[in-house]
Amino acid sequence: MTTTAVRMSRAVLRRSGHVMDERFPVAPRRQGEPPGPEDAARVGIMRRIATARLRYCGLGAMTDDVLVILSELVTNAILHSGTTEIGLTVTLADGFLRIKVHDGIEGNAQLVQANDNAESGRGLALVEAMVQANGGQWGVSDDGATVWCRLLAREEGE
């Protein structure tokens, strides 16, 4: 990376604000019914948008970790909340990248121990590991409608 690019990247990192702010509908479905094809595709769409926005903001070094976290949180909201709309917000402030997934449904996303034969149930453990590896924290809003995490922001080349 050139010296000019490094300076520009650091300037971007010091700037606070929205990296992305997306809302999308989720089709109503019965308990235990898999999501429809449009809803299943939402995670990939959000990943592509996040990749582009992180690179644009000079935070491309964080892409892999952010995409894992984003995928898990959005997938959980689609599969478990029963909502008809999900909001995904990624912001940069005070040296931290903050990710929030809001489904508007009261609940309590919590870490569980999946047994060796379980086909699911490891997503929040993965989120916790990724967040810790990035010097951050994660949690759930008091009403349970938003799962959030914050990661220490890293520029390109770090």
N, C-alpha and C positions, 0 to 999 in steps of 0.2 A: 504494500500500500504506500502511495506517495505521501510525502510530508503534508502536502496540501490536503489530501484526502483524510489523513489522520486528524488534522486540525478541524476539518469540516465535520468529521464524525464526532469528535468531542463536543463541538458546538451543538450538534443535534442532540447528543446525550444530555447535555445540560438543560436543554429546552424541555419544558414539561407540556403535557397535553395528551389528547387522544391519539392513540395509535390506530385503533379501530373501534367502531361502535356499530354493531349490526343487530338487527331484529329479524326474526323469520318465523313464519307460521309452522305449526305442527298439527297434522291431521288428528282428530279425535280417534281413539281406538279403544277396544275393550281390554280389560286386564288380561295380561298374558299373551295378547295378540302382538305379533311382531310389527315394527313400524313399516309403513308403506315405502315404496321405492324413492319417492321424493324426500321423505324424512330421512331415510337411510343415507341419501346422497348429501344431506346438509353438512355432515361432519367434514367430508372432503372439500366442500365448497368453502367452509370456514377456514380450513387449513390452507387452502390456496390464497385466500384473501390475507390471512395472517402472515404467510410467507412474504408476500409482496410488500405489505405494510411494514414489517420488521426490517426488511432490506432497505426500504425507502427511508426509514428513520435511523439508519445506521446501526441497527441492532441485529443484524443477520447472524452474529455469533450465537445468539440465543434461540435461533429458529428451531433446532431439533428438540430441545427441551420444552419450549413453549408449545410446539405442536403436539407432543405427547400429552401434556397437561390439558390443553384445549380439547383434544380429542376425547379424553376420558370424561371431562366435566360436561361437555356438550352431549356426549353419548348417554351419560347418566341422566341428564335432564330429559332427553328424548324418551329413554326407556322407562324411567321410574317416576317421573313427576305427574304425568297425566295432564300436563299443560297444553294449551293450544298456541302459545307463543313463547319463544326463548329470546332473551337478549344476551349478547356477548359484548363485553366492553374490555378493551385493553388500553391502559393509560400508562404514561411515564411521568413520575413525580418523585422528587427528592432522591434520585438515584435508584429508584425501584420501579420495576415493571409490574403493574397490577393487572390481574386477570379476574373478571367477574362474569359468572354465568347466572343469569336471573331467570327463573321459570315462573315466578309469581304464585307458586303453590307452597303453602306451609308444609314443612316436613323437617326431616333431620337426616341429612346425608352423614353417614358415619362410617368410619373404618371398621371393617370386619375381617376376621380370619377365615379365609376360604380353605376348605379342606383340599387335599391333593387331587381329588377326583372332580372338583367343581369346575364347571365350564365358564364361570364368571365370578365376580366378587373380589377381584384383585385391583380394580381400577384406582380406588382411593389410596391403596397402599403404594401404588406406583406414583401417584400424584405426590404423596407425602415424601417419598424418596427423592423425586426430582426437585421438589421445593427445597428440601434440606440440602441437597447437593448444590443448590444455587443460593445459599445463604438467606433463605426466605421463611415464610410461614404460610399456612393455609387455614381456612376455617369456614364456618357457616354463619350467616346472619342470624340474629336472634329469632326471627320468624321462620327461618329455614328456607326461605324463598331464593336465597342467593348463596352460592358457593364462591369463595374468593381465594386468591393466593397472591403473594407478592414475592418477587424474585429480585435479587441484586442485579441491576442492569449491567450488561456487558456490551462493550462496543466491538466492532469488527477488529480482528487481530489480537484480541485479548485471550 
